[in-house]
Amino acid sequence: GDVIVSDDSLTFYAGISIAYGKFVGEGEAFRPRVFSGVLRYDATSLDTAQPSKQPTPFPSTKAPVTENPTPFPSKQPVTLSPSRKPTFSPTTKQPTGAPSTLQPTTKSPTKSPVTPAPTSQPTTKSPTNTPVTPLPTSYPSNLPTPLPTTSCGDNVCEASENDTSCPSDCGNLALTTNVAGDRGAQGTMFSVEATRDVVVTSFDLYSGSSATAQVQVYTRAGSYKGYELIEDGWTLVFDKGVQQFGRSTLSGIGPLTSEVAIAAGSVQSFYIYNANTVMYTLGTTEGNRKAFDESLAFYEGVGITNKFSGNTADLYIPRVFSGVMRYRATSFTPPPSSMPNTVAPSTKSPSPAPITPAPVTPSPTTKQPTSKVRIEMCISNLYAYDTR
């Protein structure tokens, strides 16, 4: 109600601000508050339009105010009464009687909204609780139920799926390790790490030429480091003649004789030997992650010109196998009976069995202390070539 600003036509008073909506019957009034803005208006004469000739009875009530305006009722309300009374009345509490429109907004909200505000807020606790409880109960009950039922068949092997529950999504997966290679040798070794339970089923490779030649696949738990040139600890899981299509076309070797199981968090290494040369590319750093998907990570390895020769001159480091690794995502409960004996312990007891025999002595590499198991495979060729 304090006068904030005035001109020759209007006087502006301090007011209030109201939270939580317009005319809602609840909320909090903040006072005093002063509107920041501009009030635009047109100066007019409202009294001359109405009380010019007909208000003879009305000015009679105002006549006693100045005692002599009875003969001139038309001039008294227009010039004297409205122009002076609003200027003095706000300063002495007559604004409460003069600006009748401001009176309810200043005192009415202070007495009416202030006392109902505390009483209205407790009454709104039941409405706030009712919307809160249905929301959590409806969303958790509706959302999770359709996801498992509709996800199978979307060509994505999700964490809740495996080759048994959804063979279409998880039964035939493939990780492309590299593009067609420009180098090659009799064999290549590399390691992979599983982020979920998987079973390696086959490989595709690029060969040195179009021919039918012997392909062998070896595997071992743990890193291949220290075992590149000796056969100790390697398990042969494939040994067949394979029709091959050269350097620009992938050649599938067919299903492994013994599929290789890799438990989640474990590492396996592979040694692939090809009598017709296995192709690869020059790598950046041995052990560097080269390719990965939601189930497997593939690391750069080495090229080998002669299988298990014991000669370090036959190693080419680093090299990246060019081909495709085929697998299926599964869940070991327990692992299939066809799994190699070297891998089976890694599924049920990864810490006691695989960690002490294989990783500790041969490979003090950086990945050894992580309690992960690697399996290596090698492919070699009857003749050797590589460009160092």
Salt bridges, closest charged atoms under 4 A:
ASP163 OD2 - ARG328 NE 2.80
GLU193 OE2 - LYS372 NZ 2.27
ASP204 OD2 - ARG326 NH2 2.68
GLU228 OE2 - LYS225 NZ 3.62
GLU259 OE1 - ARG328 NH1 2.95
GLU286 OE1 - LYS225 NZ 3.26
ASP386 OD1 - ARG183 NH1 3.59
ASP386 OD2 - ARG319 NE 3.13
